[in-house]
Structure formats: structure tokens, C-alpha cells
Amino acid sequence: MLYHDAIQNDIIKEDRKMIDKILREKEIEFYVGKYQGIGMLYSFEGKDYIVTAAAYDGYGYNNLFELRDTLLILFIVGLSLLFITGYILARTALKPIRDIVREAETITAFHIDQRLPVKNKNDELGELSTAFNALLERLEVSFNSQKMFVSNVSHELRTPLAALIAELDLSLQKERTEEQYRTAMQNALQDAQRMTKLIDGLLNLAKADYQKEQIKMQEIRLDELPLDAREFIFRAHPDYNIELLFEQEEADDDHLITVMGNIYLLNIAFSNLIENNCKYSADKSSFVQISFWDKWTIIRLSDDGVGMSKADKQHLFTLFYRGEQEHTVEGHGIGMALAQKIIHLHQGNIAVHSEEGKGTTFVIELPHI
């Protein structure tokens, strides 16, 4: 050691390893705590000297601390501004959703005619509101149909029940002859049978409202189904006349007259249509013809009866609708609506062609397998 200033404040502890590194690298920099140190090789008058020095950069550390405090404050302020801005933007962005939620909360079964506002049909919220409004439309139709159904059912059941009660009450008011009691019992039996038919029709109508996946489907030959329906009708109405006509070509390929369906429901549909033909024709006859075309099996059920007016044709498949002949023909207005539901349930089509005084023809198209 040739020279050392401030021996009492020896910061750099030189050792052999440090000296070798300075000789090898000529100059090194390092830290000793908060002090910055330097070691270098210095040549003077042909001799090499190793010089080390250390210093504390108070000014730099003060600036560093001030910068740290400034960055910390800026971080807190920036984070607060970012939170406030994000909150405002989020509320602004979610406001249409909150409006939709508030509007949806006001829609109840008693106010199902209300609809959500649609400001822009082209954005996602507009599409959501449009889809929700379409759902409300379907629900409103369903609710109204249910209300009408309950109202009509109540009305239809009230009539035979009132007649039955009146008939029984009248027969109990005083002593009557055996014949009078027999007549009263027959009238009561007819009213009970009317209620039974009405209830059966309503139960079958409920079954026809099932989803296709809920109903057992199987392969059914449509040339056999009218035979079963005819036998069923003959048991209740032996005076009816039902003629079945089959195309000769159908025997060559069974698939052309075979459909996937529920035999119970299809039997009900065919029975209702055949009975309708027979009820409204003078000779109580129905002509059933089965043919095929392309992917469809076609069934025509026709009569030579009184036919229908335009108003009757327009409302033929309306539940509980009775036509102009309602006073001459017994019924409840369920059969045609039920038949249409069953045909549509089997992915088929039904149409009616009729003129007053020239008879009626029902045309059914069902997809064959």
C-alpha cells in the first residue's frame, strides 16, 4: 500500500482476488453497500499502480427516492382514474342490459303483452331482445289458447251437466210412472254419454299436444288403418256406410303406404274425419281412397253431403267451433282440431275441399318411409 486517504474510513477491502481481477481486466466497477466502487490499473513513469476508490452518490440516491415516490403517487392516481373510468364505461356499456332486465321484471302472466325495447336490431343486445320478444309472442299465444280452452271447456261441460241435473231434479219432484222414469233415465244417460265423449276428446287433444319425442312411433300400414277405424265406427254407428278404395300399384311396394306414426292417434284422426263425412251426408257414407305420390302417401276422405260454407271452411279446424249445421248434427267442435293436430304431429298436411250442396273432401298427406 503506497497511499490511502481516510484510513479510518476504509470502505474497500482489497484482497488478492480483487487485485488479480484488476490486473487482468484493467478496470472493474462494483458496489460496497450503498457505495459505488472502482478499481483500475494506472501506469506512471513505467510503473503500474492499482488504484481503488469508493464514493456515495447522495444526489443520485435522492433523485431515485424522489422518482420512486413520484411513480408511487402516479401509480395510485392512475389506478384510481383507471378504476373510475372503467366503472363508468362498464356502467355505460351494461346500461342497455340493465334496462332489458328491468323491463323483463315487469312482464308477468297478467302483462305478457309487453315487449322489450329494441334500439338496434343489428347488435347482440338487439338480437337478444328480438329473440326474447319472439318467445313472448309464442307464450302469449299459448296463454291465450289456454284461457280460451279452459273457457270453452267450462262452457261445453256446463251444458250437459245442467241438462243432467235438470232432468234428474225434474224426475224427483213428484211420483211418476215407470215409463216416465225410464225416459228420464235415458235422457240422463245421453247427457252422461255426451260428457264422456267430450272428456275423451279433451284427453286425446292433450295427447296430441305432446312433443313428437314423447310419443311412441312405429311403422304403420295406411291400408290397414282405415279398416281398423271402420270397425271402430261400425260398433258405435252400424248404419254408417264406409267404402275403402286402394290403388293397385300400392301392393307392389309396401313402403309407399307405410308411415312412422302412433297407431292410437292416427286411428282417432281417421275416425273423426270419417265420422264427419258420414254425419253430414244424407246416406251417411264416406269414401276413403289411398294413393301415393313422390314422398307422400295421400288419403282422400270424401262424402256427397251438404258441404260447407266459406265461413265454415275458414274455421273448420278451430277448437270448439261448430258450423252452421250445429243444430242438426251432434258434436263438440273438437274432432277436426284434434285431427289436424295429429296430422301435423306426424309431419303431414291436411286440407279440405268443399262446396255447399256438393259434399266435402279431406286430403291428408303423410310422408312414407
LINFEN-V997581 format. One record per pair of residues at least 6 apart in sequence whose ideal C-beta (glycine too) atoms are under 7 Angstrom apart, sorted by the first residue. I is the first residue (numbers start at 1). GAP is how many residues later the second one is. D is the distance in whole Angstrom. If there is no record, write none. Layout:
i,gap,d
I,GAP,D
I,GAP,D
//
This chain:
i,gap,d
11,21,6
11,24,5
11,43,4
12,20,6
12,25,5
12,40,5
12,42,5
14,38,6
18,21,6
19,31,6
21,7,6
22,6,6
22,17,4
22,18,7
22,19,6
22,28,5
23,18,6
26,14,7
26,15,5
27,13,4
27,14,7
28,11,5
29,9,5
30,7,5
31,6,7
32,22,6
34,22,6
35,19,4
35,20,7
35,21,5
36,18,7
36,19,6
36,21,6
37,15,7
37,17,4
38,14,7
38,15,5
39,11,7
39,13,5
40,11,6
41,7,6
41,9,6
42,7,5
42,9,5
96,29,5
97,28,7
100,16,6
100,25,7
100,29,6
103,13,5
103,14,7
104,12,7
106,8,7
107,7,5
107,29,7
109,34,7
112,24,6
112,27,6
112,28,5
112,31,6
113,27,6
115,18,5
115,21,6
116,13,4
116,16,6
116,17,6
117,12,7
118,8,5
118,11,5
118,12,6
119,7,7
120,6,5
121,9,6
149,170,7
152,167,7
152,168,4
153,49,6
156,42,6
156,164,7
156,176,6
157,38,7
157,41,7
160,31,5
160,34,5
160,35,5
161,34,7
163,28,5
164,24,6
164,27,4
164,28,6
167,17,6
167,20,5
167,21,5
167,24,7
168,20,6
171,10,6
171,13,4
197,135,7
198,134,5
201,131,6
201,133,4
201,134,7
201,137,6
204,64,5
204,134,6
205,129,6
205,133,5
205,136,7
207,58,7
208,57,6
208,130,6
208,133,4
208,134,5
208,137,6
209,132,7
212,133,6
215,47,5
216,46,6
217,43,5
217,44,6
217,45,6
218,45,7
219,39,5
219,41,6
219,150,7
220,38,7
220,39,6
220,41,5
220,43,5
220,46,6
221,33,7
221,36,6
221,37,5
222,35,5
222,37,6
222,68,6
222,75,5
222,77,7
223,23,6
223,27,7
223,34,5
223,67,6
225,41,6
225,42,6
225,45,6
226,18,5
226,44,6
226,62,5
227,17,7
228,39,6
229,38,6
229,41,4
229,42,5
229,45,6
230,12,5
232,35,7
232,39,6
233,7,6
233,9,7
233,38,6
233,41,6
233,42,6
234,6,7
237,41,7
239,45,6
240,38,4
240,44,5
241,42,6
241,43,6
241,44,4
242,32,6
242,44,5
242,46,7
243,44,5
243,45,7
244,44,5
245,42,7
245,43,7
245,44,4
246,44,5
247,43,7
247,44,5
250,6,6
250,7,5
250,40,7
250,42,7
255,113,6
255,114,5
256,36,4
256,41,7
256,112,6
257,33,6
257,35,6
257,40,5
257,111,7
258,110,6
258,111,5
259,38,6
259,87,7
259,107,5
259,108,7
259,109,6
259,110,7
260,109,6
261,85,5
265,77,5
265,80,7
266,76,7
266,80,7
268,70,7
268,74,7
269,70,4
269,73,4
269,74,6
272,63,4
272,64,7
272,66,6
272,67,5
273,28,5
273,66,6
273,89,5
274,12,5
274,14,7
274,27,6
275,60,7
276,59,6
276,60,7
277,9,3
277,24,6
277,25,7
277,26,4
277,83,7
278,6,5
278,7,6
278,8,5
279,50,5
280,23,6
280,25,4
280,26,6
280,45,7
280,49,6
280,80,7
281,22,4
281,23,6
281,24,3
282,23,7
285,18,6
286,15,6
286,17,6
287,15,5
288,11,7
288,13,5
289,11,5
290,7,7
290,9,5
291,7,5
292,6,6
292,76,7
295,72,6
295,73,7
296,69,4
296,70,7
296,71,6
296,72,7
297,69,5
297,71,5
298,65,7
298,67,6
299,65,4
300,61,6
300,63,5
301,61,5
302,57,6
302,58,7
302,59,4
303,56,5
303,57,6
304,55,4
305,54,5
305,55,6
306,19,7
306,50,7
306,51,7
307,47,5
307,48,5
307,49,4
307,50,5
307,51,5
307,52,6
307,53,6
308,8,7
308,15,7
308,46,4
308,48,7
308,52,6
309,15,6
309,47,6
312,11,4
312,12,6
313,39,6
313,41,6
315,6,5
316,20,5
316,36,6
317,19,5
317,20,5
317,23,4
318,19,7
319,14,7
319,15,7
319,18,4
320,12,7
320,13,4
320,14,7
321,12,5
322,9,7
322,11,5
339,11,7
340,10,6
343,6,7
343,7,5
343,21,6
346,20,6
347,20,6
348,16,6
348,17,6
348,18,4
348,19,7
349,16,4
350,12,7
350,14,5
351,12,5
352,8,6
352,10,6
353,8,5
353,10,7
354,6,4
354,7,7
//
